[in-house]
Amino acid sequence: MLTQIHSRKKLQLLLGFLVGIAFGFFLQKGGVTKYDVIMGQLLLVDFTVVKVMLSAVITGMLGVHLLRSLGLARLHPKAGSVGSSIVGGLIFGVGFAVLGYCPGTLAGAVGNGSLDALFGGIPGILIGAGLFAALYPRLNAVILKKGFFGDVSLPQLLHVNPWVVVIPVAALLTGLLIWMESAGL
């Protein structure tokens, strides 16, 4: 099944498009494409975004590892470094703080008809991507490769079965969600 999908690029694009639409739909239904909800999260008064994202992390982590265990998916982690994580985090953080949207919620907000997302966010993403592409050769030589840690996952680093990490992390995050709900956050 995976081989058939990998050999058909148009099918991959269609599946990606459909999953993207579903993802945007669920972001919208979760309320995280609304500017006020995102700003409430940044001001630490509305934790809707954290709850939705933690739920997605738990579901995705369990789903991906279940599919991997059944031989229906393979993981291909990208190599990383401390430098690239810092630069990426700064770019993401500045964009998020200035406009109040991350790329996923921005796309959902555009789909909802938010003009600030359409006329502020889309040009912002394009300008940011263009600047990063223009500066990439310098950044790559100086910063992005600093603290290189490769393409190793946490279970590989610990030399354990992935479920030894996945189950406790999923339980911990579920406990955090339950606590947040009971605390009224």
C-alpha positions as CSV (number, residue, x, y, z in Angstrom):
1,M,0.0,0.0,0.0
2,L,2.8,2.5,0.9
3,T,4.7,1.6,-2.2
4,Q,1.6,2.4,-4.4
5,I,1.1,5.8,-2.7
6,H,4.8,6.6,-2.9
7,S,4.9,5.9,-6.6
8,R,1.9,8.1,-7.4
9,K,2.8,11.7,-6.8
10,K,-0.6,13.1,-7.8
11,L,-2.3,10.8,-5.3
12,Q,0.1,12.1,-2.6
13,L,-0.8,15.7,-3.5
14,L,-4.5,14.8,-3.4
15,L,-4.2,13.1,0.0
16,G,-2.2,16.0,1.4
17,F,-4.8,18.5,0.1
18,L,-7.7,16.5,1.7
19,V,-5.9,16.1,5.0
20,G,-5.0,19.8,5.0
21,I,-8.7,20.7,4.5
22,A,-9.7,18.3,7.3
23,F,-7.0,19.8,9.5
24,G,-8.2,23.3,8.8
25,F,-11.8,22.3,9.4
26,F,-10.9,20.9,12.9
27,L,-8.8,24.0,13.7
28,Q,-11.8,26.1,12.9
29,K,-14.2,23.9,14.9
30,G,-11.8,24.0,17.8
31,G,-11.9,27.8,17.7
32,V,-8.2,28.3,17.2
33,T,-8.5,30.3,13.9
34,K,-10.0,33.2,15.8
35,Y,-7.7,36.1,16.5
36,D,-9.2,36.7,20.0
37,V,-8.6,33.1,21.0
38,I,-5.0,33.2,19.8
39,M,-4.3,36.5,21.5
40,G,-5.9,35.1,24.7
41,Q,-3.4,32.2,24.6
42,L,-0.5,34.6,24.1
43,L,-1.8,36.6,27.1
44,L,-2.3,33.4,29.1
45,V,-6.0,34.0,29.7
46,D,-7.5,31.5,27.2
47,F,-5.9,28.0,26.9
48,T,-8.0,26.8,24.0
49,V,-5.0,26.7,21.7
50,V,-2.9,24.6,24.1
51,K,-5.8,22.2,24.7
52,V,-6.4,21.7,20.9
53,M,-2.7,21.3,20.2
54,L,-2.0,18.9,23.0
55,S,-5.0,16.8,21.9
56,A,-3.6,16.8,18.4
57,V,-0.1,15.8,19.7
58,I,-1.6,12.9,21.7
59,T,-3.7,11.7,18.8
60,G,-1.0,12.1,16.2
61,M,1.7,10.4,18.3
62,L,-0.5,7.4,19.1
63,G,-1.7,7.2,15.5
64,V,1.6,7.5,13.8
65,H,3.3,4.9,16.1
66,L,0.4,2.5,15.8
67,L,0.6,2.8,12.0
68,R,4.4,2.4,12.2
69,S,4.0,-0.7,14.4
70,L,1.5,-2.2,11.9
71,G,4.0,-1.6,9.1
72,L,1.7,0.9,7.4
73,A,4.0,4.0,7.9
74,R,7.6,4.7,8.3
75,L,9.2,7.6,10.1
76,H,11.7,9.8,8.3
77,P,12.8,12.4,10.9
78,K,14.7,15.3,9.5
79,A,18.2,16.1,10.9
80,G,18.2,19.1,13.2
81,S,20.4,21.3,15.3
82,V,20.2,23.7,18.2
83,G,21.0,26.6,15.8
84,S,18.2,25.7,13.3
85,S,15.7,25.3,16.2
86,I,16.6,28.7,17.6
87,V,16.4,30.5,14.2
88,G,13.1,28.7,13.4
89,G,11.7,29.4,16.8
90,L,12.5,33.1,16.5
91,I,11.0,33.4,13.0
92,F,7.9,31.6,14.1
93,G,7.6,33.6,17.4
94,V,8.0,37.0,15.7
95,G,5.4,36.2,13.1
96,F,3.1,34.8,15.7
97,A,3.5,37.8,18.1
98,V,3.2,40.4,15.3
99,L,0.1,39.0,13.6
100,G,-1.4,36.6,16.1
101,Y,-1.5,33.5,13.8
102,C,0.8,30.5,13.3
103,P,0.9,29.1,9.7
104,G,-1.8,26.5,10.4
105,T,-4.2,28.9,12.1
106,L,-3.5,31.6,9.4
107,A,-4.6,29.2,6.7
108,G,-7.7,28.4,8.6
109,A,-8.4,32.0,9.3
110,V,-8.1,32.8,5.5
111,G,-10.5,30.0,4.9
112,N,-12.9,31.6,7.4
113,G,-12.6,34.9,5.5
114,S,-10.4,36.9,7.9
115,L,-9.1,39.8,6.0
116,D,-6.3,40.5,8.5
117,A,-5.0,37.0,7.8
118,L,-5.4,37.3,4.1
119,F,-3.8,40.7,3.7
120,G,-1.4,40.6,6.6
121,G,-0.5,37.0,7.1
122,I,-0.1,35.7,3.6
123,P,2.2,38.5,2.5
124,G,4.0,38.1,5.8
125,I,4.7,34.4,5.2
126,L,5.8,35.1,1.7
127,I,8.2,37.9,2.8
128,G,9.5,35.9,5.7
129,A,10.1,32.8,3.4
130,G,11.8,35.0,0.8
131,L,14.1,36.7,3.4
132,F,15.0,33.3,4.9
133,A,15.8,31.9,1.4
134,A,17.9,34.9,0.7
135,L,19.8,34.7,4.0
136,Y,20.0,30.9,4.0
137,P,23.6,30.6,2.7
138,R,24.9,32.9,5.4
139,L,22.7,31.4,8.1
140,N,23.6,27.9,7.2
141,A,27.3,28.6,7.3
142,V,27.2,30.5,10.6
143,I,24.2,29.4,12.7
144,L,22.0,26.7,11.4
145,K,24.5,23.8,11.8
146,K,25.5,24.7,15.4
147,G,24.7,22.0,17.9
148,F,23.9,19.4,15.2
149,F,22.0,16.4,16.6
150,G,21.2,14.5,13.5
151,D,18.0,12.6,12.7
152,V,17.7,10.6,15.8
153,S,14.4,10.3,17.7
154,L,14.0,10.2,21.4
155,P,13.4,6.4,21.5
156,Q,16.5,5.9,19.3
157,L,18.6,8.1,21.6
158,L,17.4,6.1,24.6
159,H,17.8,2.7,22.8
160,V,14.2,1.7,23.8
161,N,11.1,0.5,22.0
162,P,9.2,3.7,20.9
163,W,6.1,2.6,22.9
164,V,8.3,3.0,26.1
165,V,8.3,6.7,25.3
166,V,5.0,7.1,23.6
167,I,2.7,5.6,26.3
168,P,4.1,7.6,29.2
169,V,4.2,10.9,27.2
170,A,0.6,10.4,26.0
171,A,-0.5,9.6,29.6
172,L,1.4,12.7,30.9
173,L,-0.2,15.0,28.3
174,T,-3.6,13.5,28.9
175,G,-3.2,14.1,32.6
176,L,-2.2,17.7,31.9
177,L,-5.3,18.2,29.7
178,I,-7.5,16.8,32.5
179,W,-5.8,19.0,35.1
180,M,-6.3,22.1,32.8
181,E,-10.0,21.3,32.4
182,S,-10.5,20.7,36.1
183,A,-8.7,23.9,36.9
184,G,-10.9,25.9,34.5
185,L,-8.0,26.9,32.3
